[in-house]
Amino acid sequence: MGFMTNQSMSKQAQVGLLLAAVRRRQRQAVEARVSCLGLSTQQFWVLEAVFKHGECALGDILATLPMDQPTASRVLSALQERRLVEMASDTADRRRRCVRLTAQGTRLAQHCATIAKQIRKALLVGFSQKDIETLGDCLTRMVANLDRLDVVAPPDTVKTSVRALAKTRSGGSYRARL
C-alpha cells in the first residue's frame, strides 16, 4: 500500500508526512535486507559507518548518523558482544575509545556497505544532481528550523503550557486526567 496525499491536507502537513514515509520506507528496505543477518537497522548503519571510517571514535560515528550517544553506545555494545567490533583506548587520548571492526565484522560490514549503496541509489533514482543538492539544502534548513524551535520554545515550556491548559479546562489537575 503506497503513501497517498490528501488534497485537503495542507502542504506543510504533507511535507512532514512524506518525510516520515521516506524514513519508514528506508527502514523497511534495510530490515528486509539485513534481518537474515541478525542485525537491527541501527546495527546495520553503525557497521556501515565504521567500515567507511575505519578505526574511529564514537564521535566520528555520531557525526554521520542520526543517533544519540547513549543509543550508539548500546548498539556498539551489542556489536561487541557478537564480536563484530572491538573497543580500545586511543593511544593519543586514553579518555577516548576507538572502535574497529573484527575480521568477522569486516566481512559483514562489506555486505552492509553494498546494501547501503543500493538503498541510497534507489532513494535518488530520477533525481538530477541539482535536485539532490536542492533537496539536501531544504532538509538541512528544516533541521536548523527545528533546532531553533527548541531554543525559542523549549519542550519543557510547551509541557507547562499544556498542563496549565488542561487544568483550566477540566477544573482539576492535569495528572488526574492522565
C-alpha positions as CSV (number, residue, x, y, z in Angstrom):
1,M,0.0,0.0,0.0
2,G,1.5,3.3,-1.1
3,F,1.5,6.7,0.5
4,M,-1.2,8.9,-0.9
5,T,-1.5,12.6,-0.3
6,N,-4.9,14.2,0.7
7,Q,-5.9,17.2,-1.4
8,S,-7.4,19.0,1.5
9,M,-4.3,18.5,3.7
10,S,-2.0,21.5,3.9
11,K,1.2,21.4,2.1
12,Q,3.1,21.8,5.4
13,A,1.4,18.7,6.8
14,Q,2.1,16.7,3.6
15,V,5.8,17.5,3.9
16,G,6.0,16.1,7.4
17,L,4.1,13.0,6.5
18,L,6.2,12.5,3.3
19,L,9.4,12.8,5.3
20,A,8.1,10.2,7.8
21,A,7.0,7.9,4.9
22,V,10.5,8.1,3.4
23,R,12.2,7.3,6.7
24,R,9.8,4.5,7.4
25,R,10.2,3.0,3.9
26,Q,14.0,3.3,4.1
27,R,13.9,1.4,7.4
28,Q,11.7,-1.3,5.9
29,A,14.1,-1.6,2.9
30,V,17.1,-2.1,5.3
31,E,15.1,-4.6,7.6
32,A,14.1,-6.7,4.6
33,R,17.8,-7.0,3.6
34,V,19.5,-7.5,6.9
35,S,17.1,-9.4,9.1
36,C,18.6,-12.7,7.9
37,L,21.9,-11.4,9.2
38,G,20.5,-10.9,12.7
39,L,21.1,-7.2,12.6
40,S,18.9,-4.3,13.6
41,T,18.7,-1.3,11.3
42,Q,20.8,0.7,13.9
43,Q,23.4,-2.0,14.0
44,F,23.5,-2.1,10.2
45,W,24.1,1.7,9.9
46,V,26.8,1.6,12.7
47,L,28.6,-1.2,11.0
48,E,28.5,0.6,7.7
49,A,29.8,3.8,9.3
50,V,32.7,2.1,11.0
51,F,33.5,0.3,7.7
52,K,33.6,3.7,5.9
53,H,35.6,5.4,8.7
54,G,38.0,2.6,9.5
55,E,39.1,2.7,13.1
56,C,37.4,5.6,14.7
57,A,35.9,7.2,17.8
58,L,32.3,7.2,18.8
59,G,32.1,10.9,17.9
60,D,33.1,10.1,14.3
61,I,30.2,7.6,14.0
62,L,27.7,10.1,15.6
63,A,28.8,12.8,13.1
64,T,27.4,10.7,10.2
65,L,24.4,9.1,11.8
66,P,21.1,10.5,13.2
67,M,21.7,8.7,16.5
68,D,22.3,10.0,20.0
69,Q,25.3,8.9,22.1
70,P,23.5,6.5,24.5
71,T,21.9,4.7,21.6
72,A,25.1,4.4,19.7
73,S,26.9,3.1,22.8
74,R,24.2,0.4,23.3
75,V,24.4,-0.6,19.6
76,L,28.2,-0.8,19.8
77,S,28.0,-2.9,23.0
78,A,25.7,-5.4,21.2
79,L,28.1,-5.5,18.2
80,Q,31.0,-6.0,20.6
81,E,29.1,-8.9,22.3
82,R,28.7,-10.5,18.8
83,R,32.5,-10.0,18.2
84,L,31.8,-7.8,15.2
85,V,33.7,-4.7,16.7
86,E,36.4,-4.2,19.3
87,M,36.7,-1.2,21.5
88,A,40.1,0.0,22.7
89,S,41.6,3.1,24.3
90,D,43.0,5.6,22.0
91,T,46.8,5.8,22.4
92,A,46.8,9.6,22.0
93,D,43.9,10.2,24.4
94,R,43.1,7.5,27.0
95,R,39.6,9.0,27.7
96,R,38.7,8.4,24.1
97,R,37.6,4.9,23.0
98,C,38.3,3.7,19.4
99,V,36.0,1.3,17.5
100,R,37.4,-1.1,15.0
101,L,35.9,-4.0,13.1
102,T,37.0,-7.5,13.7
103,A,37.7,-9.8,10.8
104,Q,34.1,-11.2,11.0
105,G,32.8,-7.6,11.4
106,T,34.7,-6.5,8.3
107,R,33.1,-9.2,6.2
108,L,29.6,-8.4,7.4
109,A,30.3,-4.6,7.1
110,Q,31.4,-5.0,3.5
111,H,28.0,-6.6,2.8
112,C,26.3,-3.8,4.7
113,A,28.2,-1.2,2.6
114,T,26.9,-2.8,-0.6
115,I,23.3,-2.8,0.7
116,A,23.6,0.8,1.9
117,K,24.9,1.8,-1.5
118,Q,21.9,0.1,-3.2
119,I,19.4,1.8,-0.9
120,R,21.0,5.2,-1.3
121,K,21.0,4.8,-5.1
122,A,17.3,3.6,-5.1
123,L,16.3,6.6,-3.0
124,L,17.6,9.1,-5.5
125,V,16.6,7.4,-8.8
126,G,15.2,10.0,-11.2
127,F,16.7,13.0,-9.4
128,S,19.2,15.2,-11.1
129,Q,22.3,16.4,-9.3
130,K,20.7,19.8,-8.9
131,D,17.5,18.1,-7.4
132,I,19.7,16.3,-4.9
133,E,21.6,19.5,-3.9
134,T,18.3,21.4,-3.6
135,L,16.7,18.6,-1.5
136,G,19.8,18.4,0.7
137,D,19.7,22.2,1.2
138,C,16.0,22.1,2.1
139,L,16.4,19.3,4.5
140,T,19.3,21.0,6.2
141,R,17.3,24.1,6.6
142,M,14.4,22.1,8.1
143,V,16.8,20.6,10.7
144,A,18.1,24.0,11.5
145,N,14.5,25.3,11.9
146,L,13.7,22.6,14.4
147,D,16.9,23.3,16.3
148,R,15.8,26.9,16.5
149,L,12.4,25.9,17.7
150,D,13.9,24.2,20.7
151,V,15.6,27.5,21.6
152,V,12.5,29.7,21.0
153,A,10.0,27.3,22.6
154,P,11.8,24.6,24.6
155,P,9.9,21.4,25.1
156,D,9.6,22.0,28.8
157,T,7.8,25.3,28.2
158,V,5.3,23.6,25.9
159,K,4.6,20.9,28.5
160,T,4.0,23.5,31.2
161,S,1.5,25.3,28.9
162,V,-0.3,22.1,28.1
163,R,-0.6,21.2,31.8
164,A,-1.9,24.7,32.6
165,L,-4.4,24.5,29.7
166,A,-5.6,21.0,30.8
167,K,-6.0,22.1,34.4
168,T,-8.1,25.2,33.4
169,R,-10.3,23.2,31.0
170,S,-11.0,20.4,33.4
171,G,-11.2,22.4,36.6
172,G,-8.9,19.7,38.1
173,S,-5.3,18.7,37.9
174,Y,-3.6,17.6,34.8
175,R,-2.3,14.4,36.4
176,A,-5.9,13.4,37.3
177,R,-6.7,13.3,33.6
178,L,-3.7,11.0,32.8
